[in-house]
Amino acid sequence: MYARDVSKKTKAAKKAKARDGQFIGSKASFGYKIDPADRHHLIVDEPAAQVVKRIFRLAAEGIGYNKMAKMFR
């Protein structure tokens, strides 16, 4: 019973943080980094963000992922 109660409270806390827009993961997605001042906030990693923007631009031009991978190698 205790484990079930703790599980419900943990899930409720994570949902509340997500609803508030806080980052609850352990690693940031490519193009972002965790803010050193607040671990629940992400900041843009500019060098990686340029790569992400280029990937989306190439995809919008109709270039497939195989050709993109060759370009980035």
PyMOL Python script that loads the backbone (N, CA, C, O; Angstrom):
from pymol import cmd

cmd.read_pdbstr("""\
ATOM      1  N   MET A   1       0.816  -1.186   0.000  1.00  0.00           N
ATOM      2  CA  MET A   1       0.000   0.000   0.000  1.00  0.00           C
ATOM      3  C   MET A   1       0.868   1.262   0.000  1.00  0.00           C
ATOM      4  O   MET A   1       0.571   2.235  -0.693  1.00  0.00           O
ATOM      5  N   TYR A   2       1.942   1.226   0.789  1.00  0.00           N
ATOM      6  CA  TYR A   2       2.832   2.378   0.878  1.00  0.00           C
ATOM      7  C   TYR A   2       3.487   2.655  -0.476  1.00  0.00           C
ATOM      8  O   TYR A   2       3.556   3.808  -0.903  1.00  0.00           O
ATOM      9  N   ALA A   3       3.963   1.621  -1.149  1.00  0.00           N
ATOM     10  CA  ALA A   3       4.622   1.783  -2.446  1.00  0.00           C
ATOM     11  C   ALA A   3       3.658   2.366  -3.472  1.00  0.00           C
ATOM     12  O   ALA A   3       4.052   3.211  -4.276  1.00  0.00           O
ATOM     13  N   ARG A   4       2.421   1.936  -3.457  1.00  0.00           N
ATOM     14  CA  ARG A   4       1.415   2.441  -4.394  1.00  0.00           C
ATOM     15  C   ARG A   4       1.144   3.926  -4.129  1.00  0.00           C
ATOM     16  O   ARG A   4       1.002   4.711  -5.067  1.00  0.00           O
ATOM     17  N   ASP A   5       1.074   4.304  -2.859  1.00  0.00           N
ATOM     18  CA  ASP A   5       0.826   5.694  -2.491  1.00  0.00           C
ATOM     19  C   ASP A   5       1.992   6.590  -2.925  1.00  0.00           C
ATOM     20  O   ASP A   5       1.780   7.686  -3.444  1.00  0.00           O
ATOM     21  N   VAL A   6       3.209   6.121  -2.712  1.00  0.00           N
ATOM     22  CA  VAL A   6       4.393   6.884  -3.127  1.00  0.00           C
ATOM     23  C   VAL A   6       4.419   7.026  -4.648  1.00  0.00           C
ATOM     24  O   VAL A   6       4.766   8.087  -5.167  1.00  0.00           O
ATOM     25  N   SER A   7       4.056   5.970  -5.357  1.00  0.00           N
ATOM     26  CA  SER A   7       4.025   6.006  -6.809  1.00  0.00           C
ATOM     27  C   SER A   7       3.025   7.050  -7.312  1.00  0.00           C
ATOM     28  O   SER A   7       3.332   7.811  -8.229  1.00  0.00           O
ATOM     29  N   LYS A   8       1.854   7.085  -6.726  1.00  0.00           N
ATOM     30  CA  LYS A   8       0.833   8.066  -7.129  1.00  0.00           C
ATOM     31  C   LYS A   8       1.314   9.494  -6.877  1.00  0.00           C
ATOM     32  O   LYS A   8       1.110  10.375  -7.711  1.00  0.00           O
ATOM     33  N   LYS A   9       1.951   9.722  -5.733  1.00  0.00           N
ATOM     34  CA  LYS A   9       2.450  11.056  -5.403  1.00  0.00           C
ATOM     35  C   LYS A   9       3.568  11.480  -6.356  1.00  0.00           C
ATOM     36  O   LYS A   9       3.632  12.638  -6.767  1.00  0.00           O
ATOM     37  N   THR A  10       4.442  10.544  -6.703  1.00  0.00           N
ATOM     38  CA  THR A  10       5.527  10.841  -7.624  1.00  0.00           C
ATOM     39  C   THR A  10       4.991  11.204  -9.004  1.00  0.00           C
ATOM     40  O   THR A  10       5.443  12.171  -9.618  1.00  0.00           O
ATOM     41  N   LYS A  11       4.034  10.430  -9.486  1.00  0.00           N
ATOM     42  CA  LYS A  11       3.428  10.709 -10.791  1.00  0.00           C
ATOM     43  C   LYS A  11       2.720  12.048 -10.786  1.00  0.00           C
ATOM     44  O   LYS A  11       2.808  12.799 -11.756  1.00  0.00           O
ATOM     45  N   ALA A  12       2.020  12.356  -9.707  1.00  0.00           N
ATOM     46  CA  ALA A  12       1.313  13.629  -9.606  1.00  0.00           C
ATOM     47  C   ALA A  12       2.296  14.800  -9.608  1.00  0.00           C
ATOM     48  O   ALA A  12       2.035  15.827 -10.235  1.00  0.00           O
ATOM     49  N   ALA A  13       3.417  14.652  -8.915  1.00  0.00           N
ATOM     50  CA  ALA A  13       4.424  15.709  -8.870  1.00  0.00           C
ATOM     51  C   ALA A  13       5.043  15.934 -10.246  1.00  0.00           C
ATOM     52  O   ALA A  13       5.252  17.078 -10.650  1.00  0.00           O
ATOM     53  N   LYS A  14       5.339  14.847 -10.973  1.00  0.00           N
ATOM     54  CA  LYS A  14       5.912  14.984 -12.321  1.00  0.00           C
ATOM     55  C   LYS A  14       4.926  15.629 -13.281  1.00  0.00           C
ATOM     56  O   LYS A  14       5.312  16.464 -14.099  1.00  0.00           O
ATOM     57  N   LYS A  15       3.654  15.248 -13.190  1.00  0.00           N
ATOM     58  CA  LYS A  15       2.633  15.859 -14.046  1.00  0.00           C
ATOM     59  C   LYS A  15       2.499  17.344 -13.756  1.00  0.00           C
ATOM     60  O   LYS A  15       2.342  18.143 -14.680  1.00  0.00           O
ATOM     61  N   ALA A  16       2.558  17.723 -12.494  1.00  0.00           N
ATOM     62  CA  ALA A  16       2.442  19.129 -12.121  1.00  0.00           C
ATOM     63  C   ALA A  16       3.623  19.934 -12.667  1.00  0.00           C
ATOM     64  O   ALA A  16       3.436  21.043 -13.168  1.00  0.00           O
ATOM     65  N   LYS A  17       4.835  19.384 -12.573  1.00  0.00           N
ATOM     66  CA  LYS A  17       6.008  20.077 -13.108  1.00  0.00           C
ATOM     67  C   LYS A  17       5.913  20.211 -14.629  1.00  0.00           C
ATOM     68  O   LYS A  17       6.241  21.260 -15.182  1.00  0.00           O
ATOM     69  N   ALA A  18       5.469  19.156 -15.300  1.00  0.00           N
ATOM     70  CA  ALA A  18       5.315  19.205 -16.754  1.00  0.00           C
ATOM     71  C   ALA A  18       4.247  20.228 -17.144  1.00  0.00           C
ATOM     72  O   ALA A  18       4.411  20.954 -18.124  1.00  0.00           O
ATOM     73  N   ARG A  19       3.173  20.284 -16.392  1.00  0.00           N
ATOM     74  CA  ARG A  19       2.101  21.235 -16.664  1.00  0.00           C
ATOM     75  C   ARG A  19       2.602  22.671 -16.515  1.00  0.00           C
ATOM     76  O   ARG A  19       2.153  23.568 -17.230  1.00  0.00           O
ATOM     77  N   ASP A  20       3.533  22.885 -15.586  1.00  0.00           N
ATOM     78  CA  ASP A  20       4.106  24.210 -15.367  1.00  0.00           C
ATOM     79  C   ASP A  20       5.193  24.552 -16.382  1.00  0.00           C
ATOM     80  O   ASP A  20       5.720  25.664 -16.380  1.00  0.00           O
ATOM     81  N   GLY A  21       5.527  23.597 -17.248  1.00  0.00           N
ATOM     82  CA  GLY A  21       6.524  23.835 -18.286  1.00  0.00           C
ATOM     83  C   GLY A  21       7.953  23.582 -17.840  1.00  0.00           C
ATOM     84  O   GLY A  21       8.895  24.008 -18.508  1.00  0.00           O
ATOM     85  N   GLN A  22       8.123  22.902 -16.734  1.00  0.00           N
ATOM     86  CA  GLN A  22       9.465  22.612 -16.243  1.00  0.00           C
ATOM     87  C   GLN A  22       9.994  21.344 -16.902  1.00  0.00           C
ATOM     88  O   GLN A  22       9.234  20.427 -17.211  1.00  0.00           O
ATOM     89  N   PHE A  23      11.312  21.304 -17.113  1.00  0.00           N
ATOM     90  CA  PHE A  23      11.972  20.136 -17.681  1.00  0.00           C
ATOM     91  C   PHE A  23      12.132  19.096 -16.585  1.00  0.00           C
ATOM     92  O   PHE A  23      12.643  19.400 -15.507  1.00  0.00           O
ATOM     93  N   ILE A  24      11.693  17.854 -16.857  1.00  0.00           N
ATOM     94  CA  ILE A  24      11.772  16.817 -15.834  1.00  0.00           C
ATOM     95  C   ILE A  24      12.637  15.632 -16.260  1.00  0.00           C
ATOM     96  O   ILE A  24      12.723  14.639 -15.538  1.00  0.00           O
ATOM     97  N   GLY A  25      13.271  15.727 -17.412  1.00  0.00           N
ATOM     98  CA  GLY A  25      14.103  14.631 -17.895  1.00  0.00           C
ATOM     99  C   GLY A  25      15.483  14.638 -17.266  1.00  0.00           C
ATOM    100  O   GLY A  25      15.808  15.514 -16.465  1.00  0.00           O
ATOM    101  N   SER A  26      16.292  13.657 -17.635  1.00  0.00           N
ATOM    102  CA  SER A  26      17.653  13.585 -17.101  1.00  0.00           C
ATOM    103  C   SER A  26      18.669  14.184 -18.068  1.00  0.00           C
ATOM    104  O   SER A  26      19.689  14.726 -17.642  1.00  0.00           O
ATOM    105  N   LYS A  27      18.394  14.089 -19.365  1.00  0.00           N
ATOM    106  CA  LYS A  27      19.291  14.654 -20.372  1.00  0.00           C
ATOM    107  C   LYS A  27      18.488  15.527 -21.318  1.00  0.00           C
ATOM    108  O   LYS A  27      17.371  15.181 -21.703  1.00  0.00           O
ATOM    109  N   ALA A  28      19.058  16.647 -21.684  1.00  0.00           N
ATOM    110  CA  ALA A  28      18.393  17.564 -22.601  1.00  0.00           C
ATOM    111  C   ALA A  28      18.485  17.039 -24.029  1.00  0.00           C
ATOM    112  O   ALA A  28      19.440  16.346 -24.380  1.00  0.00           O
ATOM    113  N   SER A  29      17.510  17.365 -24.834  1.00  0.00           N
ATOM    114  CA  SER A  29      17.519  16.985 -26.248  1.00  0.00           C
ATOM    115  C   SER A  29      18.645  17.717 -26.965  1.00  0.00           C
ATOM    116  O   SER A  29      19.130  18.751 -26.506  1.00  0.00           O
ATOM    117  N   PHE A  30      19.051  17.154 -28.109  1.00  0.00           N
ATOM    118  CA  PHE A  30      20.112  17.769 -28.896  1.00  0.00           C
ATOM    119  C   PHE A  30      19.681  19.172 -29.314  1.00  0.00           C
ATOM    120  O   PHE A  30      18.582  19.357 -29.837  1.00  0.00           O
ATOM    121  N   GLY A  31      20.534  20.147 -29.086  1.00  0.00           N
ATOM    122  CA  GLY A  31      20.217  21.531 -29.396  1.00  0.00           C
ATOM    123  C   GLY A  31      19.883  22.338 -28.147  1.00  0.00           C
ATOM    124  O   GLY A  31      19.728  23.557 -28.209  1.00  0.00           O
ATOM    125  N   TYR A  32      19.776  21.655 -27.021  1.00  0.00           N
ATOM    126  CA  TYR A  32      19.493  22.316 -25.744  1.00  0.00           C
ATOM    127  C   TYR A  32      20.482  21.835 -24.705  1.00  0.00           C
ATOM    128  O   TYR A  32      21.110  20.789 -24.868  1.00  0.00           O
ATOM    129  N   LYS A  33      20.616  22.597 -23.645  1.00  0.00           N
ATOM    130  CA  LYS A  33      21.387  22.153 -22.487  1.00  0.00           C
ATOM    131  C   LYS A  33      20.652  22.599 -21.226  1.00  0.00           C
ATOM    132  O   LYS A  33      19.872  23.552 -21.242  1.00  0.00           O
ATOM    133  N   ILE A  34      20.918  21.896 -20.152  1.00  0.00           N
ATOM    134  CA  ILE A  34      20.251  22.197 -18.892  1.00  0.00           C
ATOM    135  C   ILE A  34      20.897  23.439 -18.287  1.00  0.00           C
ATOM    136  O   ILE A  34      22.122  23.546 -18.226  1.00  0.00           O
ATOM    137  N   ASP A  35      20.072  24.364 -17.848  1.00  0.00           N
ATOM    138  CA  ASP A  35      20.530  25.606 -17.235  1.00  0.00           C
ATOM    139  C   ASP A  35      21.262  25.285 -15.932  1.00  0.00           C
ATOM    140  O   ASP A  35      20.691  24.630 -15.060  1.00  0.00           O
ATOM    141  N   PRO A  36      22.509  25.729 -15.777  1.00  0.00           N
ATOM    142  CA  PRO A  36      23.236  25.429 -14.539  1.00  0.00           C
ATOM    143  C   PRO A  36      22.584  26.035 -13.294  1.00  0.00           C
ATOM    144  O   PRO A  36      22.730  25.500 -12.195  1.00  0.00           O
ATOM    145  N   ALA A  37      21.873  27.139 -13.459  1.00  0.00           N
ATOM    146  CA  ALA A  37      21.236  27.794 -12.315  1.00  0.00           C
ATOM    147  C   ALA A  37      19.937  27.114 -11.913  1.00  0.00           C
ATOM    148  O   ALA A  37      19.547  27.163 -10.746  1.00  0.00           O
ATOM    149  N   ASP A  38      19.250  26.467 -12.886  1.00  0.00           N
ATOM    150  CA  ASP A  38      17.953  25.836 -12.608  1.00  0.00           C
ATOM    151  C   ASP A  38      17.846  24.576 -13.446  1.00  0.00           C
ATOM    152  O   ASP A  38      17.696  24.659 -14.665  1.00  0.00           O
ATOM    153  N   ARG A  39      17.919  23.419 -12.823  1.00  0.00           N
ATOM    154  CA  ARG A  39      17.925  22.165 -13.577  1.00  0.00           C
ATOM    155  C   ARG A  39      16.591  21.840 -14.229  1.00  0.00           C
ATOM    156  O   ARG A  39      16.506  20.892 -15.010  1.00  0.00           O
ATOM    157  N   HIS A  40      15.555  22.599 -13.929  1.00  0.00           N
ATOM    158  CA  HIS A  40      14.244  22.385 -14.537  1.00  0.00           C
ATOM    159  C   HIS A  40      14.003  23.340 -15.704  1.00  0.00           C
ATOM    160  O   HIS A  40      12.871  23.498 -16.162  1.00  0.00           O
ATOM    161  N   HIS A  41      15.063  23.971 -16.178  1.00  0.00           N
ATOM    162  CA  HIS A  41      14.953  24.931 -17.277  1.00  0.00           C
ATOM    163  C   HIS A  41      15.992  24.594 -18.337  1.00  0.00           C
ATOM    164  O   HIS A  41      17.139  24.293 -18.009  1.00  0.00           O
ATOM    165  N   LEU A  42      15.599  24.643 -19.602  1.00  0.00           N
ATOM    166  CA  LEU A  42      16.520  24.372 -20.707  1.00  0.00           C
ATOM    167  C   LEU A  42      16.919  25.678 -21.368  1.00  0.00           C
ATOM    168  O   LEU A  42      16.126  26.615 -21.453  1.00  0.00           O
ATOM    169  N   ILE A  43      18.158  25.726 -21.833  1.00  0.00           N
ATOM    170  CA  ILE A  43      18.624  26.863 -22.615  1.00  0.00           C
ATOM    171  C   ILE A  43      19.143  26.331 -23.948  1.00  0.00           C
ATOM    172  O   ILE A  43      19.545  25.172 -24.053  1.00  0.00           O
ATOM    173  N   VAL A  44      19.129  27.180 -24.949  1.00  0.00           N
ATOM    174  CA  VAL A  44      19.535  26.781 -26.295  1.00  0.00           C
ATOM    175  C   VAL A  44      21.052  26.668 -26.353  1.00  0.00           C
ATOM    176  O   VAL A  44      21.770  27.556 -25.895  1.00  0.00           O
ATOM    177  N   ASP A  45      21.532  25.563 -26.924  1.00  0.00           N
ATOM    178  CA  ASP A  45      22.951  25.343 -27.173  1.00  0.00           C
ATOM    179  C   ASP A  45      23.199  25.776 -28.614  1.00  0.00           C
ATOM    180  O   ASP A  45      22.912  25.023 -29.545  1.00  0.00           O
ATOM    181  N   GLU A  46      23.728  26.982 -28.805  1.00  0.00           N
ATOM    182  CA  GLU A  46      23.801  27.598 -30.131  1.00  0.00           C
ATOM    183  C   GLU A  46      24.503  26.756 -31.199  1.00  0.00           C
ATOM    184  O   GLU A  46      23.951  26.612 -32.289  1.00  0.00           O
ATOM    185  N   PRO A  47      25.691  26.193 -30.947  1.00  0.00           N
ATOM    186  CA  PRO A  47      26.324  25.388 -32.008  1.00  0.00           C
ATOM    187  C   PRO A  47      25.460  24.193 -32.429  1.00  0.00           C
ATOM    188  O   PRO A  47      25.337  23.903 -33.619  1.00  0.00           O
ATOM    189  N   ALA A  48      24.876  23.518 -31.473  1.00  0.00           N
ATOM    190  CA  ALA A  48      24.022  22.372 -31.793  1.00  0.00           C
ATOM    191  C   ALA A  48      22.717  22.834 -32.439  1.00  0.00           C
ATOM    192  O   ALA A  48      22.172  22.142 -33.299  1.00  0.00           O
ATOM    193  N   ALA A  49      22.218  23.991 -32.031  1.00  0.00           N
ATOM    194  CA  ALA A  49      20.962  24.504 -32.603  1.00  0.00           C
ATOM    195  C   ALA A  49      21.140  24.803 -34.092  1.00  0.00           C
ATOM    196  O   ALA A  49      20.201  24.638 -34.872  1.00  0.00           O
ATOM    197  N   GLN A  50      22.328  25.238 -34.487  1.00  0.00           N
ATOM    198  CA  GLN A  50      22.580  25.505 -35.907  1.00  0.00           C
ATOM    199  C   GLN A  50      22.494  24.210 -36.712  1.00  0.00           C
ATOM    200  O   GLN A  50      22.002  24.212 -37.841  1.00  0.00           O
ATOM    201  N   VAL A  51      22.966  23.118 -36.142  1.00  0.00           N
ATOM    202  CA  VAL A  51      22.889  21.814 -36.812  1.00  0.00           C
ATOM    203  C   VAL A  51      21.430  21.391 -36.945  1.00  0.00           C
ATOM    204  O   VAL A  51      21.016  20.906 -37.998  1.00  0.00           O
ATOM    205  N   VAL A  52      20.655  21.571 -35.885  1.00  0.00           N
ATOM    206  CA  VAL A  52      19.236  21.200 -35.914  1.00  0.00           C
ATOM    207  C   VAL A  52      18.498  22.025 -36.963  1.00  0.00           C
ATOM    208  O   VAL A  52      17.679  21.487 -37.709  1.00  0.00           O
ATOM    209  N   LYS A  53      18.779  23.317 -37.026  1.00  0.00           N
ATOM    210  CA  LYS A  53      18.137  24.182 -38.021  1.00  0.00           C
ATOM    211  C   LYS A  53      18.496  23.735 -39.435  1.00  0.00           C
ATOM    212  O   LYS A  53      17.654  23.744 -40.334  1.00  0.00           O
ATOM    213  N   ARG A  54      19.749  23.345 -39.619  1.00  0.00           N
ATOM    214  CA  ARG A  54      20.177  22.867 -40.942  1.00  0.00           C
ATOM    215  C   ARG A  54      19.467  21.572 -41.310  1.00  0.00           C
ATOM    216  O   ARG A  54      19.069  21.394 -42.462  1.00  0.00           O
ATOM    217  N   ILE A  55      19.302  20.668 -40.352  1.00  0.00           N
ATOM    218  CA  ILE A  55      18.593  19.409 -40.609  1.00  0.00           C
ATOM    219  C   ILE A  55      17.160  19.686 -41.041  1.00  0.00           C
ATOM    220  O   ILE A  55      16.681  19.095 -42.008  1.00  0.00           O
ATOM    221  N   PHE A  56      16.474  20.575 -40.335  1.00  0.00           N
ATOM    222  CA  PHE A  56      15.096  20.894 -40.696  1.00  0.00           C
ATOM    223  C   PHE A  56      15.007  21.586 -42.050  1.00  0.00           C
ATOM    224  O   PHE A  56      14.072  21.346 -42.814  1.00  0.00           O
ATOM    225  N   ARG A  57      15.982  22.447 -42.345  1.00  0.00           N
ATOM    226  CA  ARG A  57      15.989  23.125 -43.643  1.00  0.00           C
ATOM    227  C   ARG A  57      16.186  22.113 -44.776  1.00  0.00           C
ATOM    228  O   ARG A  57      15.513  22.196 -45.803  1.00  0.00           O
ATOM    229  N   LEU A  58      17.101  21.163 -44.594  1.00  0.00           N
ATOM    230  CA  LEU A  58      17.337  20.135 -45.600  1.00  0.00           C
ATOM    231  C   LEU A  58      16.108  19.239 -45.773  1.00  0.00           C
ATOM    232  O   LEU A  58      15.765  18.861 -46.893  1.00  0.00           O
ATOM    233  N   ALA A  59      15.453  18.904 -44.670  1.00  0.00           N
ATOM    234  CA  ALA A  59      14.242  18.082 -44.744  1.00  0.00           C
ATOM    235  C   ALA A  59      13.138  18.821 -45.482  1.00  0.00           C
ATOM    236  O   ALA A  59      12.389  18.209 -46.244  1.00  0.00           O
ATOM    237  N   ALA A  60      13.026  20.125 -45.269  1.00  0.00           N
ATOM    238  CA  ALA A  60      12.008  20.921 -45.961  1.00  0.00           C
ATOM    239  C   ALA A  60      12.285  20.985 -47.458  1.00  0.00           C
ATOM    240  O   ALA A  60      11.365  21.135 -48.262  1.00  0.00           O
ATOM    241  N   GLU A  61      13.555  20.872 -47.823  1.00  0.00           N
ATOM    242  CA  GLU A  61      13.931  20.867 -49.243  1.00  0.00           C
ATOM    243  C   GLU A  61      13.710  19.503 -49.877  1.00  0.00           C
ATOM    244  O   GLU A  61      13.866  19.352 -51.089  1.00  0.00           O
ATOM    245  N   GLY A  62      13.348  18.509 -49.074  1.00  0.00           N
ATOM    246  CA  GLY A  62      13.049  17.190 -49.601  1.00  0.00           C
ATOM    247  C   GLY A  62      14.216  16.226 -49.606  1.00  0.00           C
ATOM    248  O   GLY A  62      14.155  15.174 -50.244  1.00  0.00           O
ATOM    249  N   ILE A  63      15.273  16.574 -48.903  1.00  0.00           N
ATOM    250  CA  ILE A  63      16.447  15.703 -48.844  1.00  0.00           C
ATOM    251  C   ILE A  63      16.194  14.623 -47.796  1.00  0.00           C
ATOM    252  O   ILE A  63      15.751  14.928 -46.689  1.00  0.00           O
ATOM    253  N   GLY A  64      16.468  13.374 -48.132  1.00  0.00           N
ATOM    254  CA  GLY A  64      16.232  12.250 -47.242  1.00  0.00           C
ATOM    255  C   GLY A  64      17.305  12.112 -46.164  1.00  0.00           C
ATOM    256  O   GLY A  64      18.368  12.728 -46.242  1.00  0.00           O
ATOM    257  N   TYR A  65      17.006  11.303 -45.172  1.00  0.00           N
ATOM    258  CA  TYR A  65      17.925  11.173 -44.044  1.00  0.00           C
ATOM    259  C   TYR A  65      19.233  10.491 -44.426  1.00  0.00           C
ATOM    260  O   TYR A  65      20.266  10.787 -43.827  1.00  0.00           O
ATOM    261  N   ASN A  66      19.223   9.580 -45.413  1.00  0.00           N
ATOM    262  CA  ASN A  66      20.473   8.940 -45.844  1.00  0.00           C
ATOM    263  C   ASN A  66      21.417   9.960 -46.458  1.00  0.00           C
ATOM    264  O   ASN A  66      22.610   9.977 -46.153  1.00  0.00           O
ATOM    265  N   LYS A  67      20.880  10.810 -47.325  1.00  0.00           N
ATOM    266  CA  LYS A  67      21.720  11.827 -47.956  1.00  0.00           C
ATOM    267  C   LYS A  67      22.197  12.849 -46.923  1.00  0.00           C
ATOM    268  O   LYS A  67      23.327  13.332 -46.995  1.00  0.00           O
ATOM    269  N   MET A  68      21.326  13.174 -45.958  1.00  0.00           N
ATOM    270  CA  MET A  68      21.726  14.107 -44.894  1.00  0.00           C
ATOM    271  C   MET A  68      22.881  13.517 -44.091  1.00  0.00           C
ATOM    272  O   MET A  68      23.838  14.221 -43.769  1.00  0.00           O
ATOM    273  N   ALA A  69      22.795  12.240 -43.770  1.00  0.00           N
ATOM    274  CA  ALA A  69      23.846  11.594 -42.986  1.00  0.00           C
ATOM    275  C   ALA A  69      25.180  11.643 -43.730  1.00  0.00           C
ATOM    276  O   ALA A  69      26.226  11.883 -43.126  1.00  0.00           O
ATOM    277  N   LYS A  70      25.137  11.416 -45.036  1.00  0.00           N
ATOM    278  CA  LYS A  70      26.360  11.492 -45.844  1.00  0.00           C
ATOM    279  C   LYS A  70      26.921  12.912 -45.846  1.00  0.00           C
ATOM    280  O   LYS A  70      28.136  13.106 -45.798  1.00  0.00           O
ATOM    281  N   MET A  71      26.028  13.908 -45.903  1.00  0.00           N
ATOM    282  CA  MET A  71      26.463  15.300 -45.899  1.00  0.00           C
ATOM    283  C   MET A  71      27.144  15.670 -44.575  1.00  0.00           C
ATOM    284  O   MET A  71      28.124  16.415 -44.565  1.00  0.00           O
ATOM    285  N   PHE A  72      26.630  15.155 -43.477  1.00  0.00           N
ATOM    286  CA  PHE A  72      27.174  15.507 -42.179  1.00  0.00           C
ATOM    287  C   PHE A  72      28.454  14.732 -41.840  1.00  0.00           C
ATOM    288  O   PHE A  72      29.225  15.140 -40.972  1.00  0.00           O
ATOM    289  N   ARG A  73      28.661  13.632 -42.521  1.00  0.00           N
ATOM    290  CA  ARG A  73      29.907  12.895 -42.294  1.00  0.00           C
ATOM    291  C   ARG A  73      31.030  13.644 -42.942  1.00  0.00           C
ATOM    292  O   ARG A  73      32.180  13.209 -42.880  1.00  0.00           O
TER     293      ARG A  73
END
""", "prot")
cmd.dss("prot")
cmd.show_as("cartoon", "prot")
cmd.util.cbc("prot")
cmd.orient("prot")
